[in-house]
Amino acid sequence: MEKNTYLFVYGTLMSHFKTPIANYLRENSNYIGKGYFHGLLYDLGNYPGAVYKEDKTKKVYGEIYTLKDFMNSIKILDDYEGINDPVFNIYKREIIKVFSNNTEYECYTYLYKNATNKLKIIDGGNYLLYLNI
């Protein structure tokens, strides 16, 4: 069985950002298209955090990619997102349903895993619109 290589990004890894890690993603993946999943997007300061919810009234918007060298790329992205960092460990990587042009994708996504009760919700679920860019 072929390994899932889809990745959904909704924050600073999106194509609008020109950081070294965002550039790395673009160089080591193929862009599939824009998409969304059901959930909530929160303002964490310099970046967002998303929570997956079955509630279909709220959406988080972003981009779908397929990773060319999954094993190497996912380790680099995990390091960037702090997955194994004992101090900065606020995300978990999960496979969730993402929708794009009437197609459903099973995408790896970095989801916020801490309490959200004191965080500001990003209305509309679109980080780029929230930043006015």
Backbone as ProteinMPNN parsed JSONL, in Angstrom:
{"seq_chain_A": "MEKNTYLFVYGTLMSHFKTPIANYLRENSNYIGKGYFHGLLYDLGNYPGAVYKEDKTKKVYGEIYTLKDFMNSIKILDDYEGINDPVFNIYKREIIKVFSNNTEYECYTYLYKNATNKLKIIDGGNYLLYLNI", "coords_chain_A": {"N_chain_A": [[0.847, -1.189, 0.0], [0.574, 2.211, -0.844], [2.17, 4.91, 0.747], [0.563, 7.613, 2.404], [1.013, 10.828, 1.225], [0.063, 13.369, 1.384], [-0.171, 16.73, 2.497], [-1.582, 19.223, 4.494], [-1.567, 22.677, 4.862], [-2.019, 25.645, 6.789], [-1.05, 27.989, 7.716], [1.95, 29.665, 8.327], [3.368, 28.147, 6.518], [2.184, 28.301, 4.096], [1.986, 29.192, 0.58], [2.213, 31.952, 0.23], [4.059, 32.898, 2.044], [7.522, 33.6, 2.449], [9.579, 32.382, 3.845], [12.491, 30.451, 4.9], [11.655, 27.77, 5.566], [9.096, 27.593, 4.425], [9.787, 27.964, 1.766], [11.347, 25.653, 1.474], [9.337, 23.689, 1.668], [7.852, 24.194, -0.7], [9.799, 23.582, -2.618], [10.127, 20.887, -2.271], [7.798, 19.529, -2.731], [4.625, 18.99, -4.371], [2.209, 21.235, -5.403], [-1.176, 20.896, -4.793], [-3.654, 22.209, -4.467], [-5.999, 24.698, -3.238], [-7.753, 24.29, -0.148], [-9.898, 23.081, 2.53], [-10.673, 22.285, 5.97], [-12.929, 21.033, 8.477], [-13.167, 22.932, 11.281], [-11.61, 25.031, 13.802], [-9.754, 28.066, 13.795], [-7.061, 29.603, 15.435], [-5.474, 32.502, 16.844], [-2.188, 32.539, 17.624], [-0.279, 34.357, 18.13], [2.479, 34.971, 16.512], [1.818, 33.184, 14.577], [-0.678, 30.8, 13.455], [-2.933, 28.428, 15.051], [-4.687, 25.438, 14.587], [-7.706, 23.619, 15.229], [-9.233, 20.557, 14.788], [-12.62, 19.914, 14.122], [-15.694, 18.207, 14.186], [-17.921, 19.683, 13.735], [-19.598, 21.132, 11.194], [-19.99, 23.8, 10.611], [-17.913, 25.581, 10.828], [-14.828, 26.417, 9.248], [-11.409, 25.783, 8.308], [-9.081, 27.257, 6.283], [-6.673, 26.594, 3.699], [-3.786, 25.182, 2.08], [-3.108, 22.374, -0.032], [-0.618, 19.953, -0.385], [1.542, 17.522, -1.929], [4.046, 15.522, -0.698], [7.292, 15.042, -1.971], [9.568, 13.498, -1.135], [8.686, 11.819, 1.279], [9.519, 10.759, 3.878], [11.93, 12.128, 4.562], [11.144, 14.838, 4.302], [8.979, 15.041, 6.118], [10.211, 14.718, 8.586], [11.771, 17.044, 8.725], [9.742, 18.987, 8.665], [8.33, 18.244, 10.983], [10.277, 18.905, 12.9], [10.352, 21.702, 12.54], [7.742, 22.35, 13.343], [7.885, 21.638, 15.975], [7.27, 19.109, 16.996], [8.642, 17.042, 18.425], [9.92, 18.497, 20.329], [10.795, 19.212, 23.631], [10.107, 21.592, 24.92], [8.799, 23.542, 23.164], [6.111, 22.327, 22.278], [3.439, 22.24, 20.944], [1.888, 21.334, 18.93], [0.316, 18.603, 17.208], [0.715, 16.003, 14.838], [-1.616, 14.901, 12.611], [-3.736, 12.785, 10.597], [-6.282, 14.054, 8.693], [-9.544, 14.734, 7.256], [-9.642, 16.618, 4.349], [-10.987, 19.014, 2.166], [-11.342, 19.789, -1.291], [-12.362, 21.248, -4.209], [-14.664, 19.48, -4.587], [-13.443, 17.091, -3.927], [-12.176, 14.735, -1.623], [-9.468, 14.597, 0.556], [-7.082, 12.744, 2.405], [-5.16, 14.125, 4.648], [-2.002, 14.83, 6.146], [-1.77, 16.96, 8.891], [-0.816, 19.672, 10.912], [-1.961, 20.112, 14.012], [-3.212, 22.175, 16.633], [-2.684, 21.442, 20.037], [-3.179, 22.215, 22.649], [-4.991, 23.878, 25.363], [-7.687, 26.001, 24.376], [-9.309, 27.955, 25.385], [-8.568, 30.574, 26.16], [-7.714, 31.772, 23.891], [-7.77, 33.811, 20.919], [-10.192, 33.464, 18.454], [-9.818, 33.092, 14.982], [-11.868, 34.57, 12.98], [-13.682, 33.28, 10.261], [-11.663, 31.575, 9.496], [-9.413, 31.866, 7.846], [-6.138, 32.433, 7.505], [-4.558, 34.148, 5.913], [-6.38, 36.156, 5.065], [-6.983, 37.15, 7.556], [-4.564, 38.361, 8.225], [-4.64, 40.341, 6.412], [-3.425, 40.049, 3.887]], "CA_chain_A": [[0.0, 0.0, 0.0], [1.353, 3.433, -0.958], [2.071, 5.802, 1.901], [-0.085, 8.907, 2.215], [2.01, 11.906, 1.174], [-0.619, 14.666, 1.358], [0.022, 17.62, 3.634], [-2.399, 20.425, 4.468], [-0.99, 23.766, 5.659], [-2.982, 26.739, 6.943], [-0.397, 29.139, 8.344], [3.179, 30.225, 7.781], [3.924, 27.281, 5.47], [1.468, 28.534, 2.839], [2.807, 29.711, -0.518], [2.405, 33.401, 0.325], [5.191, 33.179, 2.919], [8.814, 33.396, 1.773], [10.567, 31.967, 4.835], [13.247, 29.273, 4.451], [10.903, 26.514, 5.668], [8.032, 27.63, 3.412], [10.47, 27.713, 0.494], [11.703, 24.233, 1.473], [8.128, 22.928, 1.346], [7.537, 24.351, -2.123], [10.822, 22.91, -3.427], [10.099, 19.45, -2.016], [6.42, 19.052, -2.807], [3.813, 19.443, -5.496], [1.001, 21.935, -4.971], [-2.411, 20.279, -5.278], [-4.665, 23.252, -4.567], [-6.556, 25.242, -2.004], [-8.706, 23.393, 0.478], [-10.343, 23.425, 3.885], [-11.196, 21.221, 6.829], [-13.88, 21.518, 9.473], [-12.513, 23.208, 12.54], [-11.445, 26.413, 14.24], [-8.411, 28.61, 13.671], [-6.773, 30.497, 16.555], [-4.314, 33.375, 16.776], [-1.213, 32.187, 18.657], [0.737, 35.4, 18.149], [3.149, 35.099, 15.222], [1.379, 32.085, 13.727], [-1.969, 30.291, 13.909], [-3.104, 27.039, 15.455], [-6.021, 24.972, 14.198], [-8.274, 22.47, 15.916], [-10.191, 19.833, 13.958], [-13.928, 19.71, 14.762], [-16.704, 17.606, 13.304], [-18.907, 20.731, 13.478], [-19.402, 21.544, 9.808], [-20.296, 25.214, 10.414], [-16.657, 26.34, 10.843], [-13.812, 25.851, 8.36], [-10.049, 26.306, 8.292], [-8.665, 27.271, 4.88], [-5.24, 26.521, 3.469], [-3.279, 24.61, 0.831], [-2.778, 20.951, -0.033], [0.593, 19.573, -1.1], [1.984, 16.147, -1.799], [5.481, 15.556, -0.443], [8.062, 14.212, -2.907], [10.325, 12.548, -0.316], [7.889, 11.938, 2.495], [10.229, 10.502, 5.135], [12.866, 13.217, 4.838], [10.418, 16.099, 4.461], [8.137, 15.071, 7.317], [11.106, 14.93, 9.726], [12.126, 18.465, 8.73], [8.538, 19.73, 9.049], [8.088, 17.948, 12.4], [11.21, 19.724, 13.679], [9.877, 23.083, 12.454], [6.505, 22.486, 14.124], [8.168, 21.329, 17.374], [6.582, 17.879, 17.389], [9.423, 16.3, 19.422], [10.603, 19.461, 21.179], [10.232, 19.13, 24.98], [9.636, 22.899, 25.372], [7.809, 24.027, 22.197], [5.413, 21.134, 21.833], [2.038, 22.659, 20.972], [1.188, 20.743, 17.787], [0.364, 17.171, 16.931], [0.498, 15.739, 13.41], [-2.681, 13.909, 12.431], [-4.371, 12.686, 9.28], [-7.675, 14.49, 8.758], [-10.215, 14.925, 5.966], [-9.545, 17.955, 3.786], [-11.828, 19.079, 0.971], [-10.917, 20.699, -2.343], [-13.035, 21.024, -5.501], [-15.5, 18.279, -4.505], [-12.604, 15.926, -3.684], [-11.764, 14.589, -0.236], [-8.097, 14.133, 0.718], [-6.617, 12.403, 3.745], [-3.932, 14.928, 4.715], [-1.306, 15.129, 7.39], [-1.984, 18.345, 9.277], [-0.325, 20.008, 12.247], [-3.083, 20.655, 14.778], [-2.912, 22.699, 17.961], [-3.131, 20.425, 20.994], [-3.347, 22.754, 23.996], [-6.276, 24.518, 25.661], [-7.985, 27.14, 23.501], [-10.317, 28.824, 26.009], [-8.104, 31.96, 26.295], [-7.184, 32.203, 22.597], [-8.663, 34.528, 20.005], [-10.574, 32.737, 17.244], [-9.689, 33.822, 13.723], [-13.16, 34.45, 12.295], [-13.578, 32.957, 8.848], [-10.735, 30.466, 9.344], [-8.435, 32.087, 6.783], [-5.029, 33.181, 8.095], [-4.126, 35.23, 5.015], [-7.357, 37.244, 5.176], [-6.816, 37.702, 8.902], [-3.394, 39.228, 8.188], [-4.88, 41.313, 5.345], [-2.438, 39.891, 2.804]], "C_chain_A": [[0.888, 1.247, 0.0], [1.101, 4.34, 0.239], [1.4, 7.121, 1.513], [0.988, 9.996, 2.237], [1.358, 13.284, 1.13], [-0.379, 15.426, 2.653], [-0.872, 18.833, 3.436], [-1.761, 21.454, 5.384], [-1.953, 24.946, 5.664], [-2.352, 27.999, 7.515], [0.849, 29.561, 7.605], [3.882, 29.324, 6.771], [3.228, 27.49, 4.124], [2.351, 29.277, 1.836], [3.044, 31.215, -0.463], [3.663, 33.762, 1.122], [6.498, 32.779, 2.251], [9.917, 33.042, 2.763], [11.337, 30.75, 4.321], [12.445, 27.971, 4.512], [9.741, 26.472, 4.675], [8.624, 27.388, 2.026], [10.874, 26.249, 0.373], [10.487, 23.384, 1.073], [7.82, 23.02, -0.146], [8.533, 23.61, -3.017], [10.738, 21.386, -3.326], [8.696, 18.859, -2.026], [5.793, 19.501, -4.119], [2.543, 20.054, -4.933], [-0.213, 21.263, -5.607], [-3.495, 21.336, -5.463], [-5.083, 23.757, -3.206], [-7.575, 24.257, -1.463], [-9.12, 23.904, 1.842], [-10.663, 22.157, 4.651], [-12.128, 21.857, 7.849], [-13.166, 21.697, 10.81], [-12.447, 24.692, 12.836], [-9.981, 26.804, 14.136], [-8.212, 29.664, 14.761], [-5.513, 31.309, 16.285], [-3.393, 33.021, 17.946], [-0.105, 33.229, 18.77], [1.332, 35.589, 16.771], [2.749, 34.016, 14.226], [0.037, 31.587, 14.262], [-1.875, 28.853, 14.426], [-4.524, 26.631, 15.134], [-6.411, 23.74, 15.0], [-9.322, 21.861, 15.003], [-11.467, 19.625, 14.749], [-14.877, 19.106, 13.747], [-17.791, 18.617, 12.933], [-18.666, 21.319, 12.091], [-19.716, 23.026, 9.552], [-19.035, 26.078, 10.361], [-15.626, 25.623, 9.978], [-12.475, 26.538, 8.57], [-9.546, 26.154, 6.865], [-7.147, 27.237, 4.762], [-4.924, 25.884, 2.137], [-2.912, 23.149, 1.02], [-1.544, 20.732, -0.904], [0.759, 18.055, -1.026], [3.503, 16.178, -1.707], [6.202, 14.585, -1.366], [8.841, 13.127, -2.175], [9.723, 12.606, 1.085], [8.731, 11.816, 3.762], [11.184, 11.639, 5.506], [12.114, 14.516, 5.132], [9.617, 16.142, 5.75], [8.995, 15.249, 8.569], [11.476, 16.409, 9.851], [10.929, 19.311, 9.173], [8.173, 19.482, 10.511], [9.006, 18.783, 13.29], [10.753, 21.183, 13.696], [8.657, 23.31, 13.343], [6.687, 22.097, 15.59], [7.545, 20.047, 17.88], [7.33, 17.123, 18.497], [10.192, 17.212, 20.373], [9.983, 19.423, 22.579], [9.675, 20.461, 25.491], [8.52, 23.413, 24.465], [7.107, 22.819, 21.588], [3.916, 21.413, 21.888], [1.22, 22.063, 19.828], [1.296, 19.229, 17.803], [0.102, 17.009, 15.437], [-0.522, 14.611, 13.3], [-3.127, 13.882, 10.98], [-5.841, 13.046, 9.456], [-8.233, 14.623, 7.342], [-10.151, 16.385, 5.56], [-10.279, 17.943, 2.456], [-11.313, 20.135, -0.001], [-11.623, 20.32, -3.635], [-13.795, 19.696, -5.552], [-14.699, 16.987, -4.362], [-12.198, 15.926, -2.222], [-10.359, 13.99, -0.203], [-7.867, 13.763, 2.181], [-5.241, 13.043, 3.874], [-3.322, 14.922, 6.119], [-1.466, 16.611, 7.646], [-1.448, 18.545, 10.688], [-1.432, 20.752, 12.982], [-2.622, 21.094, 16.161], [-3.483, 21.744, 18.996], [-3.346, 20.937, 22.417], [-4.726, 23.395, 24.161], [-6.458, 25.767, 24.801], [-8.892, 28.175, 24.153], [-9.877, 30.279, 26.158], [-7.553, 32.513, 24.985], [-8.239, 32.914, 21.769], [-8.922, 33.662, 18.774], [-10.379, 33.648, 16.04], [-10.977, 33.591, 12.94], [-12.944, 34.199, 10.808], [-12.561, 31.879, 8.544], [-9.672, 30.624, 8.281], [-7.327, 33.001, 7.314], [-4.572, 34.344, 7.213], [-5.084, 36.416, 5.051], [-7.229, 37.943, 6.529], [-5.643, 38.673, 8.958], [-3.541, 40.352, 7.171], [-3.804, 41.265, 4.267], [-2.979, 38.966, 1.72]], "O_chain_A": [[1.85, 1.323, 0.765], [-0.035, 4.511, 0.682], [1.642, 7.665, 0.436], [1.782, 10.068, 3.176], [2.039, 14.273, 0.863], [-0.383, 14.858, 3.745], [-0.919, 19.407, 2.348], [-1.447, 21.16, 6.538], [-2.622, 25.215, 4.666], [-3.053, 28.978, 7.772], [0.816, 29.788, 6.396], [4.91, 29.718, 6.219], [3.643, 26.912, 3.12], [3.339, 29.909, 2.21], [4.0, 31.702, -1.066], [4.261, 34.814, 0.896], [6.576, 31.754, 1.574], [11.079, 33.374, 2.532], [10.877, 30.083, 3.394], [12.545, 27.149, 3.601], [9.435, 25.408, 4.137], [8.029, 26.687, 1.208], [10.76, 25.661, -0.702], [10.596, 22.478, 0.246], [7.552, 22.0, -0.782], [8.152, 23.071, -4.056], [11.229, 20.678, -4.206], [8.439, 17.825, -1.41], [6.369, 20.29, -4.868], [1.879, 19.456, -4.085], [-0.263, 21.085, -6.824], [-4.175, 21.36, -6.489], [-4.592, 23.309, -2.17], [-8.181, 23.491, -2.212], [-8.749, 25.002, 2.258], [-10.893, 21.098, 4.067], [-12.112, 23.071, 8.054], [-12.637, 20.747, 11.387], [-13.131, 25.502, 12.211], [-9.086, 25.989, 14.358], [-9.079, 30.509, 14.985], [-4.604, 30.858, 15.588], [-3.764, 33.18, 19.109], [0.9, 32.994, 19.44], [0.757, 36.292, 15.94], [3.307, 33.955, 13.13], [-0.345, 31.911, 15.387], [-0.865, 28.172, 14.25], [-5.464, 27.388, 15.38], [-5.567, 22.933, 15.393], [-10.198, 22.564, 14.5], [-11.423, 19.211, 15.907], [-14.851, 19.469, 12.572], [-18.497, 18.439, 11.941], [-17.629, 21.939, 11.852], [-19.709, 23.464, 8.402], [-19.097, 27.211, 9.884], [-15.551, 24.395, 9.968], [-12.407, 27.706, 8.954], [-9.578, 25.061, 6.301], [-6.43, 27.776, 5.605], [-5.683, 26.016, 1.177], [-2.463, 22.738, 2.091], [-1.444, 21.259, -2.012], [0.182, 17.398, -0.16], [4.168, 16.789, -2.543], [5.777, 13.441, -1.527], [8.779, 11.958, -2.556], [10.192, 13.343, 1.953], [8.662, 12.684, 4.631], [11.226, 12.056, 6.664], [12.419, 15.208, 6.103], [9.577, 17.179, 6.413], [8.545, 15.875, 9.528], [11.492, 16.96, 10.952], [11.084, 20.243, 9.963], [7.752, 20.406, 11.208], [8.57, 19.309, 14.314], [10.766, 21.826, 14.745], [8.551, 24.337, 14.014], [5.745, 22.211, 16.375], [7.312, 19.908, 19.08], [6.695, 16.614, 19.421], [11.028, 16.739, 21.142], [8.77, 19.583, 22.712], [8.852, 20.465, 26.406], [7.417, 23.689, 24.937], [7.474, 22.352, 20.509], [3.209, 20.901, 22.756], [0.007, 22.26, 19.759], [2.244, 18.658, 18.342], [-0.645, 17.787, 14.844], [-0.32, 13.515, 13.824], [-2.92, 14.838, 10.234], [-6.554, 12.436, 10.253], [-7.487, 14.625, 6.362], [-10.549, 17.275, 6.312], [-10.201, 16.97, 1.707], [-10.903, 21.224, 0.4], [-11.494, 19.189, -4.104], [-13.587, 18.889, -6.458], [-15.215, 15.905, -4.644], [-11.912, 16.975, -1.646], [-10.096, 12.986, -0.864], [-8.405, 14.405, 3.083], [-4.27, 12.568, 3.285], [-4.024, 14.998, 7.127], [-1.319, 17.428, 6.736], [-1.612, 17.684, 11.552], [-1.792, 21.873, 12.623], [-1.759, 20.467, 16.775], [-4.617, 21.284, 18.867], [-3.667, 20.149, 23.306], [-5.52, 23.445, 23.222], [-5.502, 26.495, 24.534], [-9.214, 29.183, 23.524], [-10.734, 31.155, 26.274], [-6.985, 33.604, 24.966], [-9.436, 32.657, 21.898], [-7.986, 33.186, 18.133], [-10.73, 34.827, 16.076], [-11.155, 32.546, 12.315], [-12.108, 34.847, 10.179], [-12.576, 31.313, 7.451], [-9.08, 29.636, 7.847], [-7.549, 34.19, 7.545], [-4.236, 35.412, 7.724], [-4.642, 37.564, 5.066], [-7.351, 39.164, 6.629], [-5.706, 39.689, 9.651], [-2.673, 41.22, 7.073], [-3.333, 42.3, 3.794], [-2.295, 38.711, 0.729]]}, "name": "protein", "num_of_chains": 1, "seq": "MEKNTYLFVYGTLMSHFKTPIANYLRENSNYIGKGYFHGLLYDLGNYPGAVYKEDKTKKVYGEIYTLKDFMNSIKILDDYEGINDPVFNIYKREIIKVFSNNTEYECYTYLYKNATNKLKIIDGGNYLLYLNI"}
